[in-house]
Amino acid sequence: MTYRILDDAALRDWLAEQPELSKRLGGVALDWSIREVSDGNLNTVFLVDGPAGALCCKHALPHVRVAPDWPMPLERALYEARYMRAVASAVTGLMPELFAYDADLFLLVMECLTKHEVLRSALIEDRAEPGFSAVIGAYVAKTVQATGWVNQPFETGARLLEQFSGNTALTRITVDLILTDPYRICDRNPEPEAGLLDDVKALQTDQILHRAVGQLQDRFLTARQALLHGDLHTGSIMLDGTDVRVIDGEFATMGPIGFDCGLYLGNLALHLCAAPKKAAALRAEMVAFWQIFSEELRSGLQNGSGDMWALSGSAGRQDLIESFLKDILRDTAGFCGLEMIRRTVGFAQVADYSLCSTEKDRLLARQKALQIGRTLIVEGTSLRSFDSLLSLMGL
């Protein structure tokens, strides 16, 4: 079978030819209802309901869904499937189950999360139950333990590096949209509102900031510590009450652990800038994320089999673990700052700013996000505790 762009009818025909998937849906093909629910930037997503169950089908397009003139390799679906398979056993129940991947159609078929909603939307509508960040902290720690050089023989990391090193198109998006474009004149950057023109110009001419961003570029491209989700923000997380799931792992690559941590915390911080009345609740979520992440990772590393522990006794290992966590914290701060700036003035901005009741409030919220982002990027390298990171955010 050759690749083709699927519509409802073509997807129905394909599913009818897959015995295991048809069985999950039940009935016959004419009994199934199919609806497109695409709301991300890159792919088409269909939800298929049958008498016995439901499926979520994610189909890669040869271009960015929201920008058809921007070509995009279909192979990104392959890397998402590889990511899901690589971490599945470590994060059971924390991501959708992958049922099938068709390498010709670049189509993933997975568990349908019909009752779940995107975390960003839940936050905007005040429907997110407290405690979701603890789940995400555990998720990141578990993926690090399962895929990181620090907790596995180096052969594990080498194998994963080989499997994901080809995901260059989406890594290029990260390098451009997060690590470069907001700091230069670029057609992909939306036209800033009049009140932000001076702030954007300052970002593009700030040499101290540019040097710090360059150091983070180097970390992202050379610190191959573990397999990253690569796009871990509040739009890549779904929840139904206390059931929290991570989705959309197509940006997966080996990289610095603090990258996933920083992107997640950066999106909470953006929501805080837009909704300062939620400061106490969001601070609690940030603390819960870091506490569970660091505790889970610290516990796992106590008996980890990574080669770096071969020459350390019990006391030496503990010192190494604490030093390692401080390095992750510093990376986290920098990548958090990058995400805050990117989502404020770069491509793919966030809907959280819609919570601002007036144009003036929106401008002030965006300026605050830029200021916090710069502070985290420039000063994050000296952090020694998570409390000091929160202090840089004004919390």
Secondary structure, DSSP 8 states (H G I E B T S, - for coil): -------HHHHHHHHHT-HHHHHHH-S-GGG-EEEE---SSSEEEEEEE-SS-EEEEEEE-SEETTEEEEE--TTHHHHHHHHHHHHTTTSTTSS--EEEEETTTTEEEEE--TT-EEHHHHHHTT---TTHHHHHHHHHHHHHHHH-TTTS-HHHHHHHHHHHTT-HHHHHHHHHHTTTGGGS--TTS----GGGHHHHHHHHH-HHHHHHHHHHHHHHHH---EEE-S--STTSEEEETTEEEE---TT-EEE-HHHHHHHHHHHHHHHHHH-GGGHHHHHHHHHHHHHHHHHHHHHHHHT---GGGTT--HHHHHHHHHHHHHHHHHHHHHHHHHHHHHHHHSSS--GGGGG-SSHHHHHHHHHHHHHHHHHHHHHGGG--SHHHHHHHTT-
